[in-house]
Amino acid sequence: MNVFDSKMKEKMILDLHEVRIIDFGQFKLKSGIMSPYYIDLRLLVTFPHLLELVSDVLWEKIRLKPFDLIAGIPYAALPMSTAISLRYNRPMIFLRKEQKAYGKGKMIEGIYHKGQHVVIIDDVISDGASKFETIKPIEEVGLEISQVVVLLDRGQGGPQTVRDKGYDCVAITNMEEVLEVLYKHGRINYEQLAECQKFIINTSSKIEVKNVKNSKKRRHAVK
């Protein structure tokens, strides 16, 4: 990444924090655990200038590998993929949350052709499991996955999980980098930094233990 890209990414992190898309406190996650930070990129739709900045940052990564179509994962990534499509004149498709029970009964909206390459865009990645819910129906219609690009890696092994299945998966930034930028600019204090770093280490360790257990179960099943 060149100096311009690095500065653009740092500005993005600071601006996201400014409008509390990146927020700190005590938040209950979907898993039930309490987190000292929360990322809500669905709020981007309220800030057009930020949506434009995020689309530019994503484009700098996306453009490096050939693709035919952009596919944003609902819901947070749909505005991002739409912004990229409009700004850089690239065609887009999107996967419905559920298949239509009327009309053509489509699961994927947009025009596409078998053999085309798709770049999948999402806002965040945790353990990576949910990404396959999008990959599978896209491949079932004959499309190929060029790469999976996410804006933020929460640090729970997601990109590697996706790569282990044979897909190219990259994250623009991760929570460690976000914390470093915010601390450097005085947006968070040392106590917040330490608490968030401890949370990342603890949750990452739990994910690794879970993955090891699942791997052992699969090996025993094969035997």
Phi and psi in degrees as GROMACS dihedral restraints (atoms count N, CA, C in turn):
[ dihedral_restraints ]
;  ai    aj    ak    al  type     phi  dphi    fc
    3     4     5     6     1   -79.3    20    10
    4     5     6     7     1   174.4    20    10
    6     7     8     9     1   -61.1    20    10
    7     8     9    10     1   -39.8    20    10
    9    10    11    12     1   -61.1    20    10
   10    11    12    13     1   -46.9    20    10
   12    13    14    15     1   -61.2    20    10
   13    14    15    16     1   -41.1    20    10
   15    16    17    18     1   -64.5    20    10
   16    17    18    19     1   -42.0    20    10
   18    19    20    21     1   -68.6    20    10
   19    20    21    22     1   -37.2    20    10
   21    22    23    24     1   -65.0    20    10
   22    23    24    25     1   -39.7    20    10
   24    25    26    27     1   -68.4    20    10
   25    26    27    28     1   -39.8    20    10
   27    28    29    30     1   -64.1    20    10
   28    29    30    31     1   -41.6    20    10
   30    31    32    33     1   -61.8    20    10
   31    32    33    34     1   -40.6    20    10
   33    34    35    36     1   -59.8    20    10
   34    35    36    37     1   -45.6    20    10
   36    37    38    39     1   -61.6    20    10
   37    38    39    40     1   -45.8    20    10
   39    40    41    42     1   -64.8    20    10
   40    41    42    43     1   -40.6    20    10
   42    43    44    45     1   -69.2    20    10
   43    44    45    46     1   -37.5    20    10
   45    46    47    48     1   -64.7    20    10
   46    47    48    49     1   -36.4    20    10
   48    49    50    51     1   -71.0    20    10
   49    50    51    52     1   -35.7    20    10
   51    52    53    54     1   -58.0    20    10
   52    53    54    55     1   -37.3    20    10
   54    55    56    57     1  -100.5    20    10
   55    56    57    58     1    11.2    20    10
   57    58    59    60     1    65.9    20    10
   58    59    60    61     1    26.1    20    10
   60    61    62    63     1   -69.2    20    10
   61    62    63    64     1   -36.1    20    10
   63    64    65    66     1  -100.7    20    10
   64    65    66    67     1   115.4    20    10
   66    67    68    69     1  -130.3    20    10
   67    68    69    70     1   157.4    20    10
   69    70    71    72     1  -126.8    20    10
   70    71    72    73     1   143.8    20    10
   72    73    74    75     1   161.7    20    10
   73    74    75    76     1  -136.9    20    10
   75    76    77    78     1  -129.3    20    10
   76    77    78    79     1   115.6    20    10
   78    79    80    81     1  -128.4    20    10
   79    80    81    82     1   135.2    20    10
   81    82    83    84     1   -86.7    20    10
   82    83    84    85     1   122.4    20    10
   84    85    86    87     1   -86.4    20    10
   85    86    87    88     1   170.2    20    10
   87    88    89    90     1   -57.9    20    10
   88    89    90    91     1   -32.8    20    10
   90    91    92    93     1   -72.1    20    10
   91    92    93    94     1   -14.6    20    10
   93    94    95    96     1   102.8    20    10
   94    95    96    97     1   -16.4    20    10
   96    97    98    99     1   -80.1    20    10
   97    98    99   100     1   155.0    20    10
   99   100   101   102     1   -92.0    20    10
  100   101   102   103     1   133.7    20    10
  102   103   104   105     1  -118.1    20    10
  103   104   105   106     1   141.4    20    10
  105   106   107   108     1   -80.5    20    10
  106   107   108   109     1    -1.2    20    10
  108   109   110   111     1  -144.3    20    10
  109   110   111   112     1   159.5    20    10
  111   112   113   114     1  -144.8    20    10
  112   113   114   115     1   136.6    20    10
  114   115   116   117     1  -115.2    20    10
  115   116   117   118     1   119.9    20    10
  117   118   119   120     1  -127.1    20    10
  118   119   120   121     1    85.0    20    10
  120   121   122   123     1   -77.7    20    10
  121   122   123   124     1    -3.1    20    10
  123   124   125   126     1   -66.7    20    10
  124   125   126   127     1   -21.1    20    10
  126   127   128   129     1   -71.3    20    10
  127   128   129   130     1   -11.4    20    10
  129   130   131   132     1   -56.1    20    10
  130   131   132   133     1   -30.4    20    10
  132   133   134   135     1   -61.7    20    10
  133   134   135   136     1   -20.3    20    10
  135   136   137   138     1   -83.7    20    10
  136   137   138   139     1   -13.7    20    10
  138   139   140   141     1  -126.8    20    10
  139   140   141   142     1    85.2    20    10
  141   142   143   144     1   -54.3    20    10
  142   143   144   145     1   -38.6    20    10
  144   145   146   147     1   -65.3    20    10
  145   146   147   148     1   -35.0    20    10
  147   148   149   150     1   -74.0    20    10
  148   149   150   151     1   -38.4    20    10
  150   151   152   153     1   -61.1    20    10
  151   152   153   154     1   -39.3    20    10
  153   154   155   156     1   -65.2    20    10
  154   155   156   157     1   -42.8    20    10
  156   157   158   159     1   -63.1    20    10
  157   158   159   160     1   -45.0    20    10
  159   160   161   162     1   -62.3    20    10
  160   161   162   163     1   -40.8    20    10
  162   163   164   165     1   -64.2    20    10
  163   164   165   166     1   -36.3    20    10
  165   166   167   168     1   -66.9    20    10
  166   167   168   169     1   -41.8    20    10
  168   169   170   171     1   -64.0    20    10
  169   170   171   172     1   -44.2    20    10
  171   172   173   174     1   -63.8    20    10
  172   173   174   175     1   -41.4    20    10
  174   175   176   177     1   -60.0    20    10
  175   176   177   178     1   -37.7    20    10
  177   178   179   180     1   -59.0    20    10
  178   179   180   181     1   -28.3    20    10
  180   181   182   183     1   -89.4    20    10
  181   182   183   184     1   -43.3    20    10
  183   184   185   186     1   -62.3    20    10
  184   185   186   187     1   -40.9    20    10
  186   187   188   189     1   -67.7    20    10
  187   188   189   190     1   -12.7    20    10
  189   190   191   192     1   -76.8    20    10
  190   191   192   193     1   -12.8    20    10
  192   193   194   195     1  -130.3    20    10
  193   194   195   196     1   131.6    20    10
  195   196   197   198     1   -58.6    20    10
  196   197   198   199     1   141.3    20    10
  198   199   200   201     1  -157.3    20    10
  199   200   201   202     1   162.9    20    10
  201   202   203   204     1  -107.9    20    10
  202   203   204   205     1   -34.6    20    10
  204   205   206   207     1  -135.6    20    10
  205   206   207   208     1   151.9    20    10
  207   208   209   210     1  -106.6    20    10
  208   209   210   211     1   137.6    20    10
  210   211   212   213     1  -132.7    20    10
  211   212   213   214     1   114.3    20    10
  213   214   215   216     1   -92.7    20    10
  214   215   216   217     1   138.0    20    10
  216   217   218   219     1   -82.2    20    10
  217   218   219   220     1   126.0    20    10
  219   220   221   222     1   -62.6    20    10
  220   221   222   223     1   146.3    20    10
  222   223   224   225     1  -103.9    20    10
  223   224   225   226     1   -33.8    20    10
  225   226   227   228     1   -59.1    20    10
  226   227   228   229     1   -33.1    20    10
  228   229   230   231     1   -84.2    20    10
  229   230   231   232     1   -10.5    20    10
  231   232   233   234     1   -64.0    20    10
  232   233   234   235     1   -46.3    20    10
  234   235   236   237     1   -61.8    20    10
  235   236   237   238     1   -36.7    20    10
  237   238   239   240     1   -63.3    20    10
  238   239   240   241     1   -49.6    20    10
  240   241   242   243     1   -66.7    20    10
  241   242   243   244     1   -34.9    20    10
  243   244   245   246     1   -65.6    20    10
  244   245   246   247     1   -42.0    20    10
  246   247   248   249     1   -62.2    20    10
  247   248   249   250     1   -42.4    20    10
  249   250   251   252     1   -65.3    20    10
  250   251   252   253     1   -43.2    20    10
  252   253   254   255     1   -58.9    20    10
  253   254   255   256     1   -45.2    20    10
  255   256   257   258     1   -71.4    20    10
  256   257   258   259     1   -42.9    20    10
  258   259   260   261     1   -71.4    20    10
  259   260   261   262     1   -34.4    20    10
  261   262   263   264     1  -117.2    20    10
  262   263   264   265     1    10.0    20    10
  264   265   266   267     1    55.8    20    10
  265   266   267   268     1    50.0    20    10
  267   268   269   270     1  -117.2    20    10
  268   269   270   271     1   135.3    20    10
  270   271   272   273     1   -66.3    20    10
  271   272   273   274     1   151.9    20    10
  273   274   275   276     1  -133.1    20    10
  274   275   276   277     1   149.0    20    10
  276   277   278   279     1  -129.7    20    10
  277   278   279   280     1   165.4    20    10
  279   280   281   282     1  -149.3    20    10
  280   281   282   283     1   150.4    20    10
  282   283   284   285     1   -90.5    20    10
  283   284   285   286     1   130.9    20    10
  285   286   287   288     1   -74.6    20    10
  286   287   288   289     1   152.9    20    10
  288   289   290   291     1   -65.4    20    10
  289   290   291   292     1   -33.5    20    10
  291   292   293   294     1  -147.0    20    10
  292   293   294   295     1   150.8    20    10
  294   295   296   297     1   -68.5    20    10
  295   296   297   298     1   140.9    20    10
  297   298   299   300     1   -64.5    20    10
  298   299   300   301     1   138.2    20    10
  300   301   302   303     1   -97.5    20    10
  301   302   303   304     1    11.3    20    10
  303   304   305   306     1  -147.1    20    10
  304   305   306   307     1   176.4    20    10
  306   307   308   309     1    61.7    20    10
  307   308   309   310     1  -130.2    20    10
  309   310   311   312     1   -87.6    20    10
  310   311   312   313     1    -2.1    20    10
  312   313   314   315     1    60.8    20    10
  313   314   315   316     1    36.6    20    10
  315   316   317   318     1   -78.0    20    10
  316   317   318   319     1   147.8    20    10
  318   319   320   321     1  -101.4    20    10
  319   320   321   322     1   -29.5    20    10
  321   322   323   324     1  -116.7    20    10
  322   323   324   325     1   126.7    20    10
  324   325   326   327     1   -96.1    20    10
  325   326   327   328     1   141.1    20    10
  327   328   329   330     1   115.2    20    10
  328   329   330   331     1   168.3    20    10
  330   331   332   333     1   -98.7    20    10
  331   332   333   334     1   129.9    20    10
  333   334   335   336     1  -148.1    20    10
  334   335   336   337     1   164.8    20    10
  336   337   338   339     1  -133.9    20    10
  337   338   339   340     1   144.3    20    10
  339   340   341   342     1   -53.8    20    10
  340   341   342   343     1   134.9    20    10
  342   343   344   345     1    95.4    20    10
  343   344   345   346     1   -11.5    20    10
  345   346   347   348     1   -69.7    20    10
  346   347   348   349     1   151.5    20    10
  348   349   350   351     1   -99.3    20    10
  349   350   351   352     1   134.0    20    10
  351   352   353   354     1  -117.2    20    10
  352   353   354   355     1   134.4    20    10
  354   355   356   357     1  -101.6    20    10
  355   356   357   358     1   122.9    20    10
  357   358   359   360     1   -92.4    20    10
  358   359   360   361     1   133.0    20    10
  360   361   362   363     1  -117.5    20    10
  361   362   363   364     1   136.3    20    10
  363   364   365   366     1  -142.3    20    10
  364   365   366   367     1   164.8    20    10
  366   367   368   369     1   -78.9    20    10
  367   368   369   370     1   -52.7    20    10
  369   370   371   372     1  -134.4    20    10
  370   371   372   373     1   163.9    20    10
  372   373   374   375     1  -135.9    20    10
  373   374   375   376     1   133.1    20    10
  375   376   377   378     1  -106.7    20    10
  376   377   378   379     1   -96.6    20    10
  378   379   380   381     1   -89.9    20    10
  379   380   381   382     1    -7.7    20    10
  381   382   383   384     1    91.2    20    10
  382   383   384   385     1   -11.9    20    10
  384   385   386   387     1   -60.0    20    10
  385   386   387   388     1   -39.3    20    10
  387   388   389   390     1   -67.0    20    10
  388   389   390   391     1   -21.4    20    10
  390   391   392   393     1   -65.3    20    10
  391   392   393   394     1   -29.2    20    10
  393   394   395   396     1   -72.5    20    10
  394   395   396   397     1   -18.9    20    10
  396   397   398   399     1   -68.5    20    10
  397   398   399   400     1   -22.5    20    10
  399   400   401   402     1   -94.4    20    10
  400   401   402   403     1   -40.2    20    10
  402   403   404   405     1   -60.5    20    10
  403   404   405   406     1   -44.9    20    10
  405   406   407   408     1   -58.4    20    10
  406   407   408   409     1   -55.4    20    10
  408   409   410   411     1   -65.4    20    10
  409   410   411   412     1   -28.6    20    10
  411   412   413   414     1   -67.5    20    10
  412   413   414   415     1   -42.6    20    10
  414   415   416   417     1   -71.2    20    10
  415   416   417   418     1   -30.2    20    10
  417   418   419   420     1   -65.0    20    10
  418   419   420   421     1   -22.8    20    10
  420   421   422   423     1   -95.9    20    10
  421   422   423   424     1    10.0    20    10
  423   424   425   426     1    92.7    20    10
  424   425   426   427     1     7.4    20    10
  426   427   428   429     1   -87.5    20    10
  427   428   429   430     1   156.1    20    10
  429   430   431   432     1  -114.8    20    10
  430   431   432   433     1   144.6    20    10
  432   433   434   435     1   -88.2    20    10
  433   434   435   436     1   117.2    20    10
  435   436   437   438     1   -76.4    20    10
  436   437   438   439     1   -50.9    20    10
  438   439   440   441     1  -166.8    20    10
  439   440   441   442     1   163.6    20    10
  441   442   443   444     1  -115.0    20    10
  442   443   444   445     1   120.5    20    10
  444   445   446   447     1  -119.2    20    10
  445   446   447   448     1   122.8    20    10
  447   448   449   450     1  -117.7    20    10
  448   449   450   451     1   151.5    20    10
  450   451   452   453     1   -74.6    20    10
  451   452   453   454     1   -42.6    20    10
  453   454   455   456     1  -136.2    20    10
  454   455   456   457     1   129.3    20    10
  456   457   458   459     1   -96.3    20    10
  457   458   459   460     1   119.7    20    10
  459   460   461   462     1   -75.7    20    10
  460   461   462   463     1    -6.6    20    10
  462   463   464   465     1    88.7    20    10
  463   464   465   466     1    28.9    20    10
  465   466   467   468     1  -116.2    20    10
  466   467   468   469     1    25.7    20    10
  468   469   470   471     1    83.3    20    10
  469   470   471   472     1     9.9    20    10
  471   472   473   474     1   -58.5    20    10
  472   473   474   475     1   -52.7    20    10
  474   475   476   477     1   -56.7    20    10
  475   476   477   478     1   -40.5    20    10
  477   478   479   480     1   -68.2    20    10
  478   479   480   481     1   -36.5    20    10
  480   481   482   483     1   -59.8    20    10
  481   482   483   484     1   -44.1    20    10
  483   484   485   486     1   -67.6    20    10
  484   485   486   487     1   -42.0    20    10
  486   487   488   489     1   -64.4    20    10
  487   488   489   490     1   -34.8    20    10
  489   490   491   492     1   -62.7    20    10
  490   491   492   493     1   -22.5    20    10
  492   493   494   495     1   -90.7    20    10
  493   494   495   496     1     4.7    20    10
  495   496   497   498     1    96.4    20    10
  496   497   498   499     1    11.9    20    10
  498   499   500   501     1  -108.6    20    10
  499   500   501   502     1   146.0    20    10
  501   502   503   504     1   -78.1    20    10
  502   503   504   505     1   119.6    20    10
  504   505   506   507     1  -133.9    20    10
  505   506   507   508     1   125.5    20    10
  507   508   509   510     1  -132.6    20    10
  508   509   510   511     1   148.9    20    10
  510   511   512   513     1  -114.9    20    10
  511   512   513   514     1   137.8    20    10
  513   514   515   516     1   -66.1    20    10
  514   515   516   517     1   -42.7    20    10
  516   517   518   519     1  -148.1    20    10
  517   518   519   520     1   174.8    20    10
  519   520   521   522     1  -137.0    20    10
  520   521   522   523     1   170.7    20    10
  522   523   524   525     1   -64.8    20    10
  523   524   525   526     1   -32.8    20    10
  525   526   527   528     1   -61.5    20    10
  526   527   528   529     1   -44.7    20    10
  528   529   530   531     1   -67.2    20    10
  529   530   531   532     1   -40.4    20    10
  531   532   533   534     1   -57.9    20    10
  532   533   534   535     1   -46.5    20    10
  534   535   536   537     1   -63.6    20    10
  535   536   537   538     1   -41.3    20    10
  537   538   539   540     1   -61.7    20    10
  538   539   540   541     1   -44.6    20    10
  540   541   542   543     1   -64.2    20    10
  541   542   543   544     1   -46.1    20    10
  543   544   545   546     1   -66.7    20    10
  544   545   546   547     1   -37.2    20    10
  546   547   548   549     1   -69.5    20    10
  547   548   549   550     1   -41.6    20    10
  549   550   551   552     1   -59.7    20    10
  550   551   552   553     1   -35.9    20    10
  552   553   554   555     1   -95.0    20    10
  553   554   555   556     1    10.3    20    10
  555   556   557   558     1    73.0    20    10
  556   557   558   559     1    19.5    20    10
  558   559   560   561     1   -80.4    20    10
  559   560   561   562     1   -27.0    20    10
  561   562   563   564     1  -130.6    20    10
  562   563   564   565     1   154.4    20    10
  564   565   566   567     1   -93.4    20    10
  565   566   567   568     1   177.4    20    10
  567   568   569   570     1   -64.0    20    10
  568   569   570   571     1   -37.9    20    10
  570   571   572   573     1   -62.9    20    10
  571   572   573   574     1   -41.7    20    10
  573   574   575   576     1   -65.6    20    10
  574   575   576   577     1   -42.2    20    10
  576   577   578   579     1   -58.5    20    10
  577   578   579   580     1   -49.3    20    10
  579   580   581   582     1   -64.1    20    10
  580   581   582   583     1   -41.6    20    10
  582   583   584   585     1   -62.7    20    10
  583   584   585   586     1   -43.1    20    10
  585   586   587   588     1   -68.8    20    10
  586   587   588   589     1   -40.3    20    10
  588   589   590   591     1   -63.5    20    10
  589   590   591   592     1   -40.5    20    10
  591   592   593   594     1   -63.5    20    10
  592   593   594   595     1   -42.1    20    10
  594   595   596   597     1   -61.1    20    10
  595   596   597   598     1   -44.0    20    10
  597   598   599   600     1   -61.8    20    10
  598   599   600   601     1   -45.1    20    10
  600   601   602   603     1   -62.5    20    10
  601   602   603   604     1   -45.9    20    10
  603   604   605   606     1   -64.0    20    10
  604   605   606   607     1   -45.8    20    10
  606   607   608   609     1   -69.9    20    10
  607   608   609   610     1   -34.4    20    10
  609   610   611   612     1   -65.3    20    10
  610   611   612   613     1   -40.9    20    10
  612   613   614   615     1   -63.1    20    10
  613   614   615   616     1   -40.5    20    10
  615   616   617   618     1   -65.0    20    10
  616   617   618   619     1   -38.7    20    10
  618   619   620   621     1   -64.7    20    10
  619   620   621   622     1   -42.5    20    10
  621   622   623   624     1   -63.3    20    10
  622   623   624   625     1   -42.8    20    10
  624   625   626   627     1   -62.7    20    10
  625   626   627   628     1   -43.2    20    10
  627   628   629   630     1   -61.4    20    10
  628   629   630   631     1   -42.5    20    10
  630   631   632   633     1   -65.1    20    10
  631   632   633   634     1   -38.2    20    10
  633   634   635   636     1   -64.9    20    10
  634   635   636   637     1   -43.6    20    10
  636   637   638   639     1   -62.8    20    10
  637   638   639   640     1   -43.8    20    10
  639   640   641   642     1   -64.4    20    10
  640   641   642   643     1   -37.1    20    10
  642   643   644   645     1   -64.7    20    10
  643   644   645   646     1   -41.0    20    10
  645   646   647   648     1   -65.7    20    10
  646   647   648   649     1   -40.4    20    10
  648   649   650   651     1   -61.8    20    10
  649   650   651   652     1   -40.6    20    10
  651   652   653   654     1   -65.8    20    10
  652   653   654   655     1   -39.2    20    10
  654   655   656   657     1   -65.8    20    10
  655   656   657   658     1   -41.8    20    10
  657   658   659   660     1   -65.0    20    10
  658   659   660   661     1   -36.6    20    10
  660   661   662   663     1   -64.2    20    10
  661   662   663   664     1   -38.3    20    10
  663   664   665   666     1   -66.2    20    10
  664   665   666   667     1   -40.6    20    10
